[in-house]
Amino acid sequence: MPARKRFGQNFLHDPAIISRLVDIINPQRGDNIIEIGPGRGALTLPLLERVDLLQAIELDRDLIPLLEQRFAATGKLKLHQADALRVDYGELAQGQAVRLIGNLPYNISSPLLFHLLASQAHILDMHFMLQKEVVDRLIAVPGTRSYGRLTVAVAARASASHVLDVGPGAFTPAPKVNSAVVRLVPRPPDFEITDSKVFNRLVTQAFSQRRKTLRNALSGLLEDDDFSATDIDSGLRAEMLAPAQFASLANRVANKTA
C-alpha cells in the first residue's frame, strides 16, 4: 500500500535501524506499550516478539485490515483506529503506566507532543522518530538557534535525550529531511510553577517575536520591577533564558493576578 501524503506517511523499512531502535527501547514482557502510527508494521513485528500485549493507534483506515491480517495470529495486538491527537491516553493506560513508541508524522509532531505531555501522569517514557530539527529543538540549550518555546515547554514536563540519528534512506518514500529518535521521560520540573496556564502563556508570548527584548515581548504582563525582583535582565531576548527563569517570571504574573 503506497504512503499517503495527507497523513504524512514515511514508512520505516531499514532492518538495521529497526533492530537498533527496539534494542534502545528494550521492551519487557509485561510492559504496557502503545505504538503510535504502526503503518505497515515494520516496528510492530519485533515489538510483538518481546511483549505480551501491544496496543497500536492508526489513523489510516486502509491500513487496519493489513495490520489485522498480518498480526491476528499472534493474539497480542490490540488496534485502535483513531487520531492520536484525540486519544485519551489515560483511558488506554487502564491504571498501568504506558510506554509510547512511534514513527510520528512530522506534520503533527509538535501538537502531538503537547497533547501527550498533558497526560504525563500516565506515561512512563516515550521513544519517537521525529524530524531531526524537532529533536534538536527538544534538547537545545539557552542561547542556541534551536532553543525555543518547544524546548522550554517540554523541559517543564520531561527530560529529553537524543538517542539515534536516522537518514532518509531508512524510509519509504525517503523524506527530504534527516530524522532522529528522542527519548522523553515525564517528570516534575526542578523549579516551581505556580500556574501552568500562565507559564504556557508567558513562554508562548516571549517567543512569539524572537527578536524583541523581554521588556517589549512581555509588555502587558510584566513591568520593570518584576524583572528586578527576579534578577532577570529585561533587555535579553527569550532564547537566553533558562526554563527556571521563565518559571520565575510566570510566577510573578500568577501572584499578581491571584
C-alpha positions as CSV (number, residue, x, y, z in Angstrom):
1,M,0.0,0.0,0.0
2,P,1.5,3.4,-1.0
3,A,2.3,6.1,1.5
4,R,-0.3,8.9,1.7
5,K,0.9,12.4,1.7
6,R,-2.1,13.7,3.6
7,F,-1.2,11.5,6.5
8,G,2.5,12.5,6.3
9,Q,3.4,8.8,5.9
10,N,7.0,7.7,5.5
11,F,7.3,4.0,6.3
12,L,10.3,2.8,8.2
13,H,11.9,-0.2,6.5
14,D,15.6,-0.4,7.3
15,P,16.1,-3.7,9.4
16,A,19.3,-2.4,11.0
17,I,17.6,0.8,12.2
18,I,14.6,-1.1,13.4
19,S,16.8,-3.6,15.3
20,R,18.7,-0.7,17.0
21,L,15.6,1.1,17.9
22,V,14.0,-1.9,19.5
23,D,17.2,-2.6,21.5
24,I,17.2,1.1,22.7
25,I,13.6,0.8,23.8
26,N,14.3,-2.6,25.4
27,P,10.6,-3.7,25.8
28,Q,9.9,-6.2,28.5
29,R,7.1,-8.8,28.5
30,G,4.8,-7.1,30.9
31,D,5.3,-3.5,29.6
32,N,2.1,-1.6,28.7
33,I,3.2,-0.3,25.3
34,I,1.3,1.8,22.8
35,E,2.7,2.2,19.3
36,I,1.5,5.4,17.5
37,G,1.3,5.1,13.8
38,P,2.3,1.5,13.1
39,G,2.0,2.0,9.4
40,R,2.8,-1.3,7.7
41,G,4.0,-2.9,10.9
42,A,7.8,-2.8,10.4
43,L,8.3,-1.9,14.1
44,T,5.2,-3.7,15.3
45,L,6.6,-7.1,14.5
46,P,9.7,-7.0,16.6
47,L,7.8,-5.4,19.4
48,L,5.2,-8.2,19.4
49,E,8.1,-10.7,19.7
50,R,9.1,-9.1,23.0
51,V,5.8,-8.2,24.8
52,D,2.6,-10.0,25.9
53,L,0.3,-7.3,24.6
54,L,0.8,-4.3,22.3
55,Q,-1.7,-1.5,21.6
56,A,-1.4,0.4,18.4
57,I,-3.1,3.6,17.2
58,E,-3.5,4.0,13.4
59,L,-5.4,6.8,11.7
60,D,-5.4,5.4,8.2
61,R,-8.4,3.1,7.9
62,D,-7.0,1.3,4.9
63,L,-4.0,0.1,6.9
64,I,-6.2,-1.5,9.6
65,P,-7.1,-4.7,7.6
66,L,-3.4,-5.1,6.5
67,L,-2.3,-5.0,10.2
68,E,-5.1,-7.3,11.3
69,Q,-4.3,-9.8,8.6
70,R,-0.6,-9.7,9.3
71,F,-0.7,-9.9,13.1
72,A,-4.0,-11.5,14.0
73,A,-2.4,-14.9,14.6
74,T,-0.2,-13.5,17.4
75,G,-3.3,-12.7,19.5
76,K,-1.2,-9.9,21.1
77,L,-2.1,-6.8,19.0
78,K,-5.0,-4.5,20.0
79,L,-5.6,-2.0,17.3
80,H,-7.4,1.4,17.7
81,Q,-8.4,3.2,14.5
82,A,-8.2,6.8,15.8
83,D,-6.5,10.1,15.6
84,A,-3.5,10.1,18.0
85,L,-4.2,13.8,18.7
86,R,-7.6,13.0,20.1
87,V,-6.9,9.8,22.0
88,D,-7.4,9.7,25.8
89,Y,-4.1,8.1,26.9
90,G,-5.2,7.9,30.5
91,E,-8.1,5.7,29.4
92,L,-5.8,3.4,27.4
93,A,-3.4,3.1,30.3
94,Q,-6.1,1.4,32.4
95,G,-4.2,2.2,35.6
96,Q,-0.8,1.0,34.4
97,A,1.8,3.5,33.2
98,V,2.3,3.3,29.5
99,R,5.4,3.4,27.2
100,L,4.8,5.2,24.0
101,I,6.6,4.4,20.8
102,G,6.2,5.7,17.2
103,N,7.4,7.0,13.9
104,L,5.4,10.2,14.1
105,P,4.1,12.1,11.1
106,Y,6.3,15.2,11.0
107,N,3.3,17.5,10.3
108,I,1.7,16.8,13.7
109,S,4.8,16.1,15.9
110,S,4.7,19.3,18.0
111,P,1.0,19.4,18.7
112,L,1.1,15.7,19.5
113,L,3.9,16.1,21.9
114,F,1.9,18.8,23.8
115,H,-1.1,16.5,23.8
116,L,0.9,13.6,25.2
117,L,2.6,15.7,27.9
118,A,-0.8,16.7,29.1
119,S,-1.3,13.0,30.0
120,Q,2.2,12.7,31.5
121,A,0.8,11.2,34.8
122,H,0.0,8.0,32.8
123,I,3.2,7.8,30.8
124,L,6.5,6.1,31.9
125,D,8.5,7.1,28.8
126,M,8.3,7.9,25.1
127,H,10.5,7.0,22.2
128,F,9.7,8.8,19.0
129,M,11.1,9.1,15.5
130,L,10.9,12.7,14.6
131,Q,12.4,15.2,12.1
132,K,15.9,15.8,13.4
133,E,15.2,19.6,13.5
134,V,12.5,18.9,16.1
135,V,14.7,16.7,18.2
136,D,17.4,19.4,18.1
137,R,14.8,21.8,19.5
138,L,13.8,19.4,22.2
139,I,17.3,19.0,23.6
140,A,18.5,22.6,22.8
141,V,20.2,24.8,25.5
142,P,19.7,28.5,26.0
143,G,21.5,30.8,23.6
144,T,21.3,28.4,20.7
145,R,19.3,28.8,17.5
146,S,17.2,25.7,18.1
147,Y,16.2,26.8,21.6
148,G,12.6,27.9,21.7
149,R,9.0,27.5,23.0
150,L,9.0,23.7,22.5
151,T,12.3,23.3,24.4
152,V,11.0,25.3,27.4
153,A,7.5,23.7,27.4
154,V,9.0,20.2,27.3
155,A,11.7,20.9,29.9
156,A,8.9,21.8,32.4
157,R,7.4,18.4,31.9
158,A,10.0,15.8,30.9
159,S,13.7,15.1,30.3
160,A,14.7,14.8,26.7
161,S,17.6,13.0,25.2
162,H,18.8,12.2,21.6
163,V,19.4,8.5,21.1
164,L,19.7,7.8,17.4
165,D,20.2,9.5,14.0
166,V,18.3,8.1,11.0
167,G,18.9,9.0,7.4
168,P,16.3,9.4,4.7
169,G,17.1,6.1,3.1
170,A,15.6,4.2,6.1
171,F,12.1,5.2,4.9
172,T,9.8,4.6,2.0
173,P,9.3,7.1,0.5
174,A,12.5,8.8,1.6
175,P,11.8,12.1,3.2
176,K,13.7,15.3,2.2
177,V,14.9,15.7,5.8
178,N,17.0,13.8,8.3
179,S,15.4,12.1,11.2
180,A,16.3,11.2,14.8
181,V,14.9,9.3,17.8
182,V,14.3,11.1,21.0
183,R,13.7,9.6,24.5
184,L,11.3,11.6,26.7
185,V,10.8,10.7,30.3
186,P,8.0,12.7,32.1
187,R,9.0,14.1,35.5
188,P,8.1,17.1,37.6
189,P,10.3,20.2,37.0
190,D,13.1,21.0,39.3
191,F,11.6,24.5,39.7
192,E,8.3,25.8,41.0
193,I,5.5,26.6,38.5
194,T,2.6,28.4,40.4
195,D,0.2,28.2,37.5
196,S,0.9,26.1,34.4
197,K,-1.5,28.0,32.2
198,V,0.2,31.3,33.0
199,F,3.6,29.7,32.4
200,N,2.5,28.4,29.0
201,R,1.0,31.8,28.1
202,L,4.2,33.7,29.1
203,V,6.5,31.3,27.2
204,T,4.4,31.5,24.1
205,Q,4.3,35.3,24.2
206,A,8.0,35.6,24.9
207,F,8.9,33.5,21.8
208,S,6.2,34.9,19.5
209,Q,8.6,37.6,18.3
210,R,12.0,36.3,19.0
211,R,13.9,39.4,18.0
212,K,12.1,41.5,20.7
213,T,13.6,42.0,24.1
214,L,11.7,40.5,27.1
215,R,10.7,44.0,28.1
216,N,8.8,44.5,24.8
217,A,7.7,40.9,24.2
218,L,6.2,40.6,27.7
219,S,4.7,44.1,27.9
220,G,1.3,43.9,29.4
221,L,2.3,41.0,31.6
222,L,5.4,42.3,33.4
223,E,6.8,45.6,34.5
224,D,10.4,46.7,35.2
225,D,10.1,45.9,38.9
226,D,9.0,42.4,38.1
227,F,12.3,41.8,36.2
228,S,14.3,43.4,39.0
229,A,12.6,41.2,41.6
230,T,13.5,38.0,39.7
231,D,17.0,39.3,38.9
232,I,16.4,38.9,35.1
233,D,17.6,41.4,32.6
234,S,14.6,42.7,30.6
235,G,16.9,43.6,27.8
236,L,17.6,40.0,27.0
237,R,15.8,38.0,24.3
238,A,13.7,34.9,25.1
239,E,16.3,32.4,23.8
240,M,18.7,33.5,26.5
241,L,16.5,32.4,29.5
242,A,16.6,29.0,31.1
243,P,13.3,27.3,31.8
244,A,13.6,28.0,35.5
245,Q,13.8,31.8,34.7
246,F,10.7,31.6,32.6
247,A,9.0,30.0,35.6
248,S,10.2,32.8,37.9
249,L,8.6,35.4,35.6
250,A,5.4,33.4,35.2
251,N,5.1,33.1,39.0
252,R,5.3,36.9,39.3
253,V,2.4,37.2,36.8
254,A,0.4,34.5,38.6
255,N,0.9,36.0,42.0
256,K,-0.2,39.5,40.8
257,T,-3.4,38.1,39.3
258,A,-4.3,35.7,42.1
